[in-house]
Amino acid sequence: MPGAGVSGSVIPGADKEPRLFSPTTAKEPATQAENAVALFSDVHGNRTALDAVLADLDRRGLTAIYCLGDLVGYGPDPNGVIALLRERHVPSLLGNYDEGVAWETGDCGCYYPDAEAKRIGQLSYTFTVAAVTAKNKAYLRSRPRELYLRLSFTRLHLVHGSPRRINEYLLRDRDERTYEHIAATEQADMLAFGHTHDFWSRMYGRVLFVNVGSVGRPKDGDPRAAYVTLGCPFLDPALSDAQRTGTPRVEIARVAYDIDKAVRAVIEAGLPPELAEALREGR
């Protein structure tokens, strides 16, 4: 049934399936020695954008990489995205769109502001649920809903929407009381999430909230693919001694890719042309 995913901690370089633990029963999550971690989300069937992001991560020598879900939906190549992430052994969460497709619920759990957006969204869902293979639906059903990681410099909680709901929109301008309430019960030092396709980072209480943006369908007016890096502040040569506080350094990276190629693929797949224009405009 939907929502049957599990929590866990992933060891980079280990087997394809993560070593799992429950934060309510495990005294100490597995420790990771990496001094920098890359996070991305919401690839949405855009294999062209994902290729560019992974190439950029390779160029920078970043190997601890996590995907926060929504591998499929809106884009023309959901199977290609899943295949590449599995080939690269990138640990991936379950997103709300993944959930709707994997269990064939008839809906992606998305919010649409008007009837036209809902029409486009339904056409996207119909295409995606038909395109994703049975094998890849089974893979999506195996994805955890959250991961807890103990890094060398922080404790990190990864989710897609929020710790409360897989499709909750944690928008940058939402009432601060929402974030203060979530922070009050959060066990980790950092909470990283996606879903809104818009990067932001802010401290609430003792918890650093980080929205990692979107690889395949940014909605912040910048069409380039986005990912986030978290770095150990004590080892960053760009910082002075006074700046090396205990708060991890959060950086957004934007990666240009062949948007014309992605747009052609959307049209050739028979998806609504509005989705192609959204890629060009970053919305």
C-alpha positions as CSV (number, residue, x, y, z in Angstrom):
1,M,0.0,0.0,0.0
2,P,1.2,3.6,-0.5
3,G,3.4,4.9,2.3
4,A,4.8,1.5,3.1
5,G,8.4,2.8,2.8
6,V,10.9,2.6,5.6
7,S,13.4,4.8,7.4
8,G,17.1,4.1,7.2
9,S,20.8,5.1,7.0
10,V,22.8,4.6,3.8
11,I,26.5,3.9,3.7
12,P,28.0,5.2,0.4
13,G,29.7,2.5,-1.5
14,A,27.8,-0.3,0.2
15,D,25.3,-2.6,-1.5
16,K,22.5,-1.2,-3.6
17,E,20.0,-1.5,-0.8
18,P,20.6,0.7,2.3
19,R,21.4,-0.6,5.7
20,L,18.3,0.5,7.7
21,F,17.8,1.6,11.2
22,S,15.0,3.2,13.2
23,P,15.9,6.5,15.0
24,T,13.5,5.5,17.8
25,T,15.4,2.2,18.5
26,A,18.9,2.8,17.4
27,K,21.1,4.7,19.9
28,E,23.6,5.8,17.2
29,P,23.1,6.0,13.4
30,A,25.9,4.8,11.3
31,T,28.7,7.3,11.0
32,Q,29.9,8.6,7.7
33,A,33.4,10.1,7.2
34,E,32.5,12.4,4.2
35,N,33.3,16.1,4.6
36,A,30.9,17.0,1.8
37,V,27.6,15.6,0.7
38,A,25.5,16.4,-2.4
39,L,21.7,16.3,-2.3
40,F,19.2,16.7,-5.1
41,S,15.5,16.1,-5.7
42,D,12.7,16.2,-8.2
43,V,14.4,14.9,-11.3
44,H,10.9,14.3,-12.9
45,G,11.9,12.1,-15.8
46,N,14.4,14.7,-17.1
47,R,17.3,12.4,-18.0
48,T,19.2,15.2,-19.8
49,A,19.3,17.3,-16.7
50,L,20.3,14.4,-14.5
51,D,23.2,13.5,-16.8
52,A,24.5,17.1,-16.5
53,V,24.2,17.1,-12.7
54,L,26.0,13.8,-12.3
55,A,28.7,14.9,-14.7
56,D,29.2,18.1,-12.6
57,L,29.3,16.0,-9.4
58,D,32.0,13.8,-11.0
59,R,34.0,16.8,-12.0
60,R,33.9,18.1,-8.4
61,G,34.8,14.7,-7.0
62,L,31.7,14.4,-4.9
63,T,30.8,10.8,-4.3
64,A,28.4,10.9,-1.3
65,I,25.2,11.7,-3.2
66,Y,21.5,11.3,-2.3
67,C,18.3,11.9,-4.2
68,L,15.2,13.1,-2.2
69,G,12.6,11.6,-4.5
70,D,10.2,12.3,-7.4
71,L,12.3,10.5,-10.0
72,V,9.3,10.4,-12.3
73,G,6.5,12.6,-13.6
74,Y,6.2,15.5,-16.1
75,G,9.3,14.4,-18.0
76,P,9.7,12.1,-21.0
77,D,12.2,9.5,-19.7
78,P,11.2,8.2,-16.3
79,N,12.7,4.8,-16.9
80,G,16.0,6.3,-18.1
81,V,16.2,8.4,-14.8
82,I,15.6,5.3,-12.7
83,A,18.1,3.2,-14.7
84,L,20.8,5.9,-14.3
85,L,20.3,6.3,-10.5
86,R,20.4,2.6,-10.0
87,E,23.5,2.2,-12.2
88,R,25.2,4.9,-10.2
89,H,24.0,3.4,-6.9
90,V,22.5,6.7,-5.8
91,P,20.3,6.2,-2.7
92,S,16.9,7.6,-3.5
93,L,13.8,8.4,-1.4
94,L,10.2,7.9,-2.4
95,G,8.5,11.1,-3.6
96,N,4.8,11.8,-3.8
97,Y,4.8,11.4,-7.6
98,D,6.8,8.1,-7.3
99,E,4.2,6.9,-4.8
100,G,1.2,7.7,-7.1
101,V,2.8,5.9,-10.1
102,A,4.3,3.0,-8.2
103,W,1.0,2.0,-6.6
104,E,-1.1,3.3,-9.6
105,T,-3.3,5.3,-7.3
106,G,-4.7,7.5,-10.1
107,D,-3.2,10.7,-8.7
108,C,0.3,12.1,-7.9
109,G,-0.7,13.9,-4.7
110,C,0.1,17.2,-6.3
111,Y,-1.4,20.6,-5.7
112,Y,-2.8,22.4,-8.8
113,P,-3.9,26.0,-8.5
114,D,-6.5,25.9,-11.3
115,A,-8.4,23.6,-13.7
116,E,-5.9,24.1,-16.5
117,A,-2.9,23.1,-14.3
118,K,-4.9,20.1,-13.2
119,R,-5.6,19.1,-16.8
120,I,-1.9,19.3,-17.7
121,G,-1.1,17.4,-14.5
122,Q,-3.5,14.6,-15.3
123,L,-2.1,14.2,-18.8
124,S,1.4,13.9,-17.3
125,Y,0.2,11.3,-14.7
126,T,-1.5,9.2,-17.4
127,F,1.6,9.2,-19.6
128,T,3.9,8.4,-16.7
129,V,1.9,5.6,-15.1
130,A,1.8,3.9,-18.6
131,A,5.5,4.5,-19.4
132,V,7.1,3.3,-16.2
133,T,7.7,-0.4,-16.4
134,A,6.5,-2.9,-13.8
135,K,10.1,-3.6,-12.7
136,N,10.7,0.1,-12.1
137,K,7.4,0.5,-10.3
138,A,8.5,-2.3,-8.0
139,Y,11.8,-0.4,-7.5
140,L,9.9,2.8,-6.6
141,R,7.8,0.9,-4.1
142,S,11.0,-0.3,-2.4
143,R,12.2,3.3,-1.8
144,P,12.3,4.6,1.8
145,R,10.3,7.6,2.8
146,E,13.1,9.1,4.9
147,L,16.8,8.5,5.7
148,Y,18.7,9.5,8.8
149,L,22.5,10.0,8.4
150,R,25.2,10.8,10.9
151,L,27.9,12.6,9.0
152,S,31.3,13.6,10.3
153,F,30.0,17.1,10.9
154,T,26.2,16.9,11.5
155,R,23.1,14.6,11.9
156,L,21.0,14.8,8.8
157,H,17.3,13.9,8.2
158,L,16.3,13.5,4.5
159,V,12.6,13.5,3.4
160,H,10.8,14.5,0.2
161,G,8.0,16.8,1.3
162,S,8.3,17.0,5.1
163,P,8.6,14.7,8.1
164,R,4.8,14.8,8.4
165,R,3.6,14.2,4.9
166,I,5.3,13.1,1.7
167,N,3.5,15.8,-0.3
168,E,3.6,18.7,2.2
169,Y,4.9,22.0,0.6
170,L,7.4,23.6,2.9
171,L,7.5,26.9,1.1
172,R,10.0,29.7,1.8
173,D,7.3,32.1,2.8
174,R,5.2,29.8,4.9
175,D,4.2,30.8,8.5
176,E,7.3,30.4,10.7
177,R,5.2,28.6,13.3
178,T,5.1,25.6,10.9
179,Y,8.9,25.3,11.0
180,E,9.2,26.0,14.7
181,H,6.7,23.2,15.3
182,I,8.6,20.7,13.1
183,A,11.9,21.8,14.6
184,A,10.6,21.1,18.1
185,T,10.3,17.4,17.4
186,E,13.1,16.9,14.9
187,Q,15.9,14.6,16.1
188,A,18.5,15.7,13.6
189,D,20.5,18.9,13.3
190,M,19.6,19.4,9.7
191,L,16.4,18.6,7.8
192,A,16.7,18.4,4.0
193,F,13.8,18.2,1.6
194,G,12.5,19.0,-1.9
195,H,9.0,18.9,-3.4
196,T,8.6,22.7,-4.0
197,H,11.4,22.9,-6.6
198,D,12.7,26.1,-5.0
199,F,16.0,26.2,-3.0
200,W,16.1,27.9,0.4
201,S,17.9,27.5,3.7
202,R,17.1,28.8,7.1
203,M,17.6,28.0,10.8
204,Y,14.6,27.4,13.0
205,G,15.3,26.7,16.6
206,R,18.3,24.4,16.6
207,V,17.5,22.8,13.2
208,L,18.8,24.0,9.8
209,F,16.1,23.6,7.1
210,V,17.4,23.1,3.6
211,N,15.2,22.8,0.5
212,V,17.5,21.4,-2.2
213,G,15.5,22.7,-5.3
214,S,14.9,20.6,-8.4
215,V,17.1,18.9,-11.0
216,G,14.4,18.3,-13.7
217,R,11.9,21.1,-13.2
218,P,13.1,24.2,-11.3
219,K,10.4,26.7,-10.4
220,D,12.4,29.7,-9.3
221,G,12.8,31.3,-12.7
222,D,16.2,29.8,-13.4
223,P,15.9,26.8,-15.9
224,R,19.3,25.3,-14.9
225,A,19.3,22.1,-12.9
226,A,19.9,22.5,-9.2
227,Y,21.6,20.5,-6.4
228,V,22.9,21.4,-3.0
229,T,26.2,20.6,-1.2
230,L,26.6,20.4,2.5
231,G,30.2,20.9,3.7
232,C,32.1,20.6,7.0
233,P,32.7,24.2,8.1
234,F,35.9,23.3,10.0
235,L,37.6,22.1,6.9
236,D,36.6,24.8,4.5
237,P,39.7,26.8,3.4
238,A,37.5,29.6,2.2
239,L,36.4,30.4,5.7
240,S,38.3,32.4,8.3
241,D,38.7,31.0,11.8
242,A,35.9,33.3,13.0
243,Q,33.6,31.9,10.4
244,R,34.2,28.3,11.2
245,T,31.1,27.8,13.4
246,G,29.4,24.4,14.0
247,T,26.8,25.1,11.3
248,P,27.4,23.2,8.1
249,R,28.1,25.2,5.0
250,V,25.2,25.0,2.5
251,E,25.7,25.9,-1.2
252,I,23.4,25.8,-4.2
253,A,24.9,24.7,-7.5
254,R,23.2,25.4,-10.8
255,V,24.1,23.3,-13.8
256,A,23.3,24.3,-17.4
257,Y,22.2,21.5,-19.7
258,D,20.8,21.0,-23.2
259,I,17.3,22.4,-22.6
260,D,16.5,22.3,-26.3
261,K,17.1,18.5,-26.3
262,A,14.9,18.1,-23.2
263,V,12.1,20.2,-24.8
264,R,12.2,18.1,-28.0
265,A,11.9,14.9,-25.9
266,V,8.9,16.3,-24.1
267,I,7.1,17.1,-27.4
268,E,8.1,13.8,-29.0
269,A,6.8,11.9,-26.1
270,G,3.4,13.4,-26.6
271,L,3.4,15.3,-23.3
272,P,1.6,18.7,-23.1
273,P,3.7,21.5,-24.7
274,E,3.1,23.6,-21.6
275,L,5.5,21.2,-19.8
276,A,8.2,22.0,-22.4
277,E,7.8,25.7,-22.0
278,A,8.0,25.3,-18.3
279,L,11.5,23.8,-18.7
280,R,12.6,26.8,-20.8
281,E,11.3,29.3,-18.3
282,G,12.1,27.6,-15.0
283,R,8.6,27.5,-13.7
